[in-house]
Structure formats: C-alpha cells, structure tokens
Amino acid sequence: MRVVSDTALPRDYAALAASRQAVTGQLMDLLRTLATIGLFALGGLVWVCQPKYAMGTALIIPISPPQIAISLGAALSLLVLLIRGRGRLPNLFRPGFASAVILFSFALVLAGIFVHLRPGPYLLDTLQFLDRWLLPVFATLLLHLALLLRAPVVALVYGFCAGLAFTVLSIEAAKRGVALPVGILSDGRYSGYLNHPNQYGIVISGLAPFLVFLVQDRRWWNRGLAVLLLGVFALGLAQSLSKTNFALFPLSLGMTFLICALGSSRALLRSVGVVAIMSVLLLAAGWVGLQVLRNYSPRDAQIVEDALIDPGNASTVEDRENVWAEARGFIDQSPIFGKGPGWSEDNLMVNHAHNLYLQIWLDAGLAGFIGAWILTFGTVVRLGGVAREVVRAGWPPSERLRLQVAATVGMLISIMGNSMSSSFHTGTFVPFAVLTAISLIHPVWLDEAAQARSESEEYARG
C-alpha cells in the first residue's frame, strides 16, 4: 500500500486547482469570443428582412433571419440564466417609470393580437406578429448573456456598420449587373435586403446615432471609423431616396451630439458649433444632390422640391393621405379588434397603411393603437431620463451613457420615420427591438462589462 505524505497532498491539490483554473479561463475566453462574434453577427443581420413584397431579384424568405436568430438565442439565454440563477432570473431591465411604460405598451399590443390567434389563412402572420413584439425582451435576454460573458457591446455597433457597408456595396454591385438579391423598385429606388426603400431609410436614420457613439470614443480608430462611415450612411440614404429620412438622418445625428454634451457647458457649446457646421455642409450636399437627382430621377426631384415648398401639398403626402383614408375606412369596420396581422397585405392598395398607428390598429385593434401611442410616450420619457443621467454624470459621458443615448435617440427616430411609413409590422421591427434592449437593459450589466473590458485593455498594455 502506497503512503502519501502530508506535504504531497497540498502540492497535488494546488496543481489540480491551477489546472482547473486554466481550463476554466480558456473556456471563458472561448465563450467570450463566441459571444462577441454573435453580437457582431446580430448587428449585421438587422439589415436583412423578409423581402416579401420587394421587387426585382429579392429572395422570398418565410420569416426574417434575424428574428429567428434572436428568438433561438433568447431561448438559449433563458435556459443558461435560469440554471445560473437556480430558477430565478436577474433584473434584466433598468428600474423606473419609462421602462415600465414601454414594457406595458408591448403587453398591450400583444394582448390586442390574441383575439386573432386562430386557425385560418393568417395564422402564420399572427404567430410571427406575436414573436416579433416579444423581440425586445428576447434581445434583452441575448444581450444580458453576452454581457455576462464580458463580450464588448461595441461588437454590436461594428456589426451595424458592417451590415450597412455590405448592403451599400451589394446595391452598387447590383447596379453594375451583378446578380444579387437586393430589392429595387421600378423608379430606381433600392431597399437592399429589406422590404422597401422607406424601411431601408428608417433603419439608416435609426442607427445613425451610433456614428456619434464612435466619434466620441477615446480610441482613435473608432473616431476615424465614424468619419469614414458617415459617407457610407449618406450613400445608403441616397440609394433609398427616402424623403422623410433625408430630414431624420441629420436630426438623429444632431440630437445625439447635443444630448451627449449636456454634462458640460463648454462641450455643449462645442457640440452646437459642430451641429451648425454639419447643418451647413448637409444643406450644401443636399443642394448638390438635388441637382444630380434632376438628371437621375426627375420625378423624385420634383417630389423633393414640392415637399420643400409646401410639405402639406407634396405628392408624397397626398399619396399617403389616400392610403390613410382607405385604412381608416377599414378600421371603422372593426374598430375594437382590427383586422389582424397579414390582412393588410392582401386588401390595402399598397400592402400597408404607411403609418405606424393606423397599421397597428388594423393589426391589433384598439389595444394595439393605444399601445403604440404609449410606446411613443415612453420613448420620449426614456430619452429625457437618459439626458438627465448625462447632466448628472458630467463630461465626458461614459461608454454606457453614450450607448444608451444613441439607442434611445434611434428608437425615437424610428418611431418618427414610421409616421410616414410602417415597418413595425414587418421584420424591420428587429432593429427597433435591439435598440430597445440597449436602452432598457439594467445599467449595472453594461457598466460591469465596460469595466471588465477596460481592465483587460490595461492588462494587455501593461
């Protein structure tokens, strides 16, 4: 019988513990890498939708790929968090009135749709609608798990930018004869891998605040990247020829700049100057663009000129007024319950009501209509809340504050864009859901992930 000395046991246990620690560290590094790749991929996927009625060579996909990814990822995240918390979930959402209001608005919309959950030709549309309006919660679960693994949230922002760059390049390649499944309308407007050029423009304007997030970063490569990406965003907007987003894009940049500068009077004054210079440059670029548009698409040039001279009488508004009148007529037939998801695509002259509030009334009835207005109110309240946080924190704002300012401004811009369109009833609700997750997730998770990233960078430099 072999006798083990007393001094050998501690040495063996120490070696075993060190080995286990090394394996655990390698496993965590692997999971962190996978989570980072996942965030980047999610950012890129928000530019892909279910091209159900795009013209040209668009693929027909039964359900939005990012919607599938978020839903499956959320199921995995929920399982992991329940196991980790021994049956209890952590506090995912920031406490406060705004979060409660926004989550209540989602619940109202979901309640309005359950009436239509029955066998029939629109059952798949109804199930997709339910899943879609749960995406903000699903995206929050997914983001929380990534933050627990210490994945950098900036990977998601890089994904947003890479996805747009890929879309812009795809459209330019398609213009030159390369067979790619990008959407193009008969008037020469492009939608990329989304359903419609207006939706393409809304997503561009809604994600534009992250350019400000990058340009205010202390890392020089992020600032340089933001400057380069400004041209990519502008080119994407020109491809969409979305008149509404020609105004919303600079508004989103200006709002984000000014809110992020509220922590210092000097920074605020500097930001006002930057916004003023940007406005002059954008006006000049807009004038040049209008001259080019006269040769490229005289009809769209005339629409833009009419909108500038008299916005209320512009043909783009008049066309929508006809659609709005048609939608209101159908709403009058069923004002309480609406018609249900999918019905509009088969019965309205242009497949949807071209207005968020009318469309959701058709889809989810009066409860959905009220929920949409409550969502708008809650987003405004949330933006006021994050602005107050910036004031209290002082200058410069932390990465978490800049991130949540950008996300909340993006939410509001997306809602404003949908006053003249309606992308929330389709797969382009995905970008809005991701923005909501960033805005509403509990700040402690973002702060801890940012702190861990900072310590890792300092350790690497040392």
N, C-alpha and C positions, 0 to 999 in steps of 0.2 A: 504494500500500500504506500502510495506516494504522499509524502507530507509536505504541505505548502507552508512556507514560513510566513510569519505575521507581516514581515516587511514586503513580501511579494504581492500580497493582496491589494494594498492601496495602489501599488505601481500598476498592476493589471487593470484595476478599476479606472484609474486615471487615463490609461491608454485607450480603454474601451470608450470612456466618456468623450475623449478627444476625437476618436474615430467617428462616433455618432454625431458629434457636433459638426465635424467636417462634412459628413454626408448630408446632414440637415441643411447646412449652409449652401451646399451645392444644389440641393433640391429647391430651396427657396430662390436661389439665383435663377434656376431654370423656370420656375413658376412665374417669377417676376418678368423674365424675358418674354414668356408666352403671353402674360397679361399685357405687356407693353405692345406686342405685336397685335394683340386683339383690339386694343384701343385704337391703334393706327388703322387697322382694317375697318373698324366701325366708322371712323371718321371718313374714310374713303367711300364706304358703302352708302352714306347718306345721299350721295349724288346719283344713286341708282334707284329706280322706282319700277312699278308695274306699268310698262308702257301699253296701256290698254287701248287707248284711242289716239296714240300718236301716229302721224302719217309717215310715209317713207319706208325705210327698211327696219323699223323698230321691231325688236323681238316681242313675242307675246308670252308673258310670264304670268302664271296663275296667281302669284302672290309676291309682294315686294321682298326681294332678297334680304335687305337689312331688317325688315320686320320679322322674318324667320330667325335671323341671327340673334336679334335682341331677345325674342321670346324664348328660344332654346337656351341662350346664355343666362337669362334670368332664372330659368328652372334649375340650371346647374348651380347658380349663385345661391338661390334659396336653399337648396339642399346642403351646400357647404356651410352656409351661415347658421342653419338650424343645427347641424352636427356640432359646429364650433361653439355655439351658444347653448348646447344641450336643450334644444327645443324652444329656445327664445331668440327672437330677432333683436338686433341692436337698434338704436334710434337712427333710422335712416334719414329722416327729414329734419331740417332745422325747425326749432320751435318758433311759434309766432303766428300772428293773425294772417299774414299773406300766404304762408304755406297752407294753413287750414282752408282759406278761401279757395285757393287754386285746386287743392285736392277735392274739395266739396264740389267744385264745378265739374271735374271729371266724373265724380259719382253721379251727378245729375244727368249728364249726357248718357252715361251707361244705363241709368235707370230708364231713360226715355227709349232706349233701344230694345229692352227686354220684351216689350209688347210685340215686337216683330220677329221674335225668335221662335219660328215655327217652320215646319216643312213647306217648301214651295220653291219657286224659281230664284228667289233672292236669299236663300238660306246661307249660302257661302258668303255673300256680301255682308250679311248680318253678323256672321261669326268673325269675319275679318274686321268689321267695324268695332266689335267688342274688344277684340285683341288689340286693335290699333289704339283705342283710347285707354287701354291699360299700359301702353308702351312707356309713358313717363315713369310709372312705378317700376316696370321691368328694367328700364335703362338705369334707374337709380340703384337697383339691386346689382346690376352688372358693374356699374361704376364703383360701388362700395367694395365689391370683392376685389377689383383691380387696385383700389387704394390700399386695402388691407395687405395686398402683396407688394405694396410700395412701388407700383408702376407709376411713372410720371404722367400726369394728366396732359402735359404738353404733347404727348404722343397722339392724343386725340385731335389736338389742334393741327399738328402736322398732317394727320390723316385728312382733315377737312381741306387743307390746302392742296395736298397731293391729289385728292379726288377731283377737285376743280381743275387743276392743271391737266390731268388726264382727260377730262371731259372736253376742255378747250382744245387740246391737241387732237382729240378724236374728231371734233367738228371740223377743224381746219383740214384734217386729212380727208374727211368725207367730202368737203368742198372740192378737193383735188382728185376725186374719183376713187378713193379707197373705200371698199365695201365694208362699212361699219354700221352697227345697229343704232345709229343716232336718229332722233326724231327731227323731222323737218316739215314745216308747213308749206302750203302752196305759195305763200307770199315771201318765202325766203327766210323765215324766222326759224331758229334752231332751239331745240329743247334738250339736246344732249341725251342722257339716258333717263330723263324724267318724262312726264306725260305731255307737258305743254311748255312753250316758251315762257309764259307768265309764271309758271311754277319754278322754272329754271332761274328766272329773275328774282323771285321771292327768296329762294334758298341762298342765292348770291348775296342779297341785301341782308338776310338774316344772319349770315355767318361773317359778314364784313367786319363786325366789331372785333373779331379775333386778330385782325391786322393791327389794331391798336394795342391789343394784348401783347403781340410780338414786338411791336416797335418800342414799347415802354419797358421791355425786358432788359436786365442788366447785361445779358450776354450779347456780344456784338453780332454774332452770327444770326440771332433771331431778329435783331433790328435790320440787318442787311436783307434777310429773307423777306421781311414785311415790305420793304421798299420794292423789291423785285416782284412780289406777289400783287402789289397794287395794280400793275399793268395787266396781270392775268385776270384779276377780278373785273377790271374795266373791259377787257376783251370779251369775257364771258357775258357781261351785261350787254355789250354791243351785239353779240350773237343772238341774244334773246329778243332784242328790240322791244323790251317791256317798258312802256312809257311810265307806268306807275313807279317802277323800280329805278328809273333814271332819277327820280326825286328821292326815293327812300334810301338808295345807296349812300349818297353823301350825308343824308340825315343820320344814318346809323353810325357813320364814322365820327361825325361832329358830336353827337350825343355822348358817345363812348369817351372821346377825348376830354370833353368838359366834365363829365361825372368823375372820371378818374383823377382829375386835377382839383377836386373840391377840397382836398386836405391841405392846400396851401394857396394863399392869395397870389403869391408870385407864380406858382405853377399854373394857376387858373388863368392869370393874365397872359402867360406864355401860350397856353392852350387856345385862348381866344384868338391870339395872333395867328397861330397855326391854322385854326379853322377858317379864319378870314382869308389867309393866303390860299388855302385849299379851295375855298369857295370861288375865288377869282380864277384859279387855274382850271377848276372844273367847268366854270362858265365858258372860259376860252376854249377848252376841249369840246364842250357841248356845241359851241358855235361852229367849230371846225367839223365836228361830227355831223351836224345838220347839213352843212354844205355837201359833205360826202354822201349823206343819205338822199339828198335830192337826186343825185345821179344813180345811186344804187337801188333805191326804192321810193319813187316819188309819192306813192300813196301814203306810206308811213311818214314821210317828211311832212306831208300836208296835215296828217293827223296830229303830229307833234306841234306844228305851227298853230293849228286850231286850238289845241289844248293850252298853249301858252297865251293866246289872245283872249280866249273865253273858255275856261275849263268846263263850265256848265253846259256848253253847246258843242263841245268837241264830239266828233262822230264816235270815238271810242266810248264816251259816256252815253251817248244816245243809244248805241247798240246794246249796252248793258241795261239801260232803262227798259228796253223791250223785254230782255230776259228776266229782269226783276219783276216786271208786271206779270209775265207768264207764271213765274214761281209763286207770286202772291195769290194768283188765281187758284193754283193747285193747293196752296196752304189753306185757303178758305174752305176747300172741300173736306179737309181733315185737320182742323187747327190744333187739336189736342194731341193726337198721336202721330201726325205726319204720315208720310207715305212709306218710310222705311229705306234702309240702305240699298243702293243698286237701282231703285226705281227711276231716279232722275236720268240716268244714262240712257234709258230706253224711252223716255217721254218728253224731256225738255229739248228745245231746239238745238242747244249747244252742250248737251250732256250734263251740265251742272248750272247752278244759279248765279255763278260769278259773284257771289257774296257769301262770306262765312256764315253770317247769321241766318240768312234765308235758306242756305243749303242745309244747315244743321237742323233747322225747323222742319224741312222736308224729310230729313233722315231720322231724326229722333224726337220730333214733336215739340210741344211747348217746353217740356223739361230740358230738351237739348238747347233750345233757343235761349232760355233763361241761363242755362249753364254756360253758354258761350259768352254772354254778357258778364256773368260773374267772373269767368276766366279773364276777360279783358280788365275788369276792375282789379282783380287780384294781381295781375301782372304789373299794373301801374303802381299799386301799393308796394309790391316787392321791389320795384325799381326805386321808389322813394326810400325804402328801408336800406337797400344796399348803398344808396347815395349818402345816407346818414352815417353808415358804417365808415365810408371813406372819409367823411368830415372828421369823425372821432379819431380815426387811426392816424391822420396826418399824412404828410408826404415823405417818401413815396409810398403808394399803396402796396400791400403785399401781393404776392402772386395769386393767392386765393381771392382777394378782393377784385383784382383786375379780371380774373377769370369769371367771377360771378357777375360783375358789371357787364362784361361782354355778352354773357349768356342771357342776362335779363333784358338788355337792350335788344338782342337778337329776337327774343320772344315777342317783345312789343312790336318790332318792325315786321315780323312775320304776321302778326295779327292785323296790322295796318295794311300790309300788302293784300291780305285776304278780304279786305273791304271791297276790292275791285276784281277779285278772283275767288277761287275756292279750292285750295289744295289740301285742306284738312280732311276732306272726305276720301282722299286717295292716299297712296303710300308716301307722299311727300310730307305727311304728318311726322314721319320719322325724325327729320332734323329738329323739328319743334320739340319732340319728346326728349331728345338728347339735350337740347338747350335747357329744358325744364329740369332735367335731372341735375345738370351742373348748377343751376340756380338754386335749387331747393335742397340739395343734399346737405346734411349736417356739416357745418364748417369745421368741426373738430377733425373729420376724416381728411379733408383737403389740407388742413394745416399740418397734421401729422405726416402726411405723405410728402408735403413740400419740405418739412424739416428733415425728414429722412434723406430726401434727395440732396439737400444742401450739405448734410453731414457726409454723405457718400462722395460728393464732389470735392469737399475739403480734404477728405482722407486720400482721394486719388491724387490731388495736387501735392499733398504732403509726402 
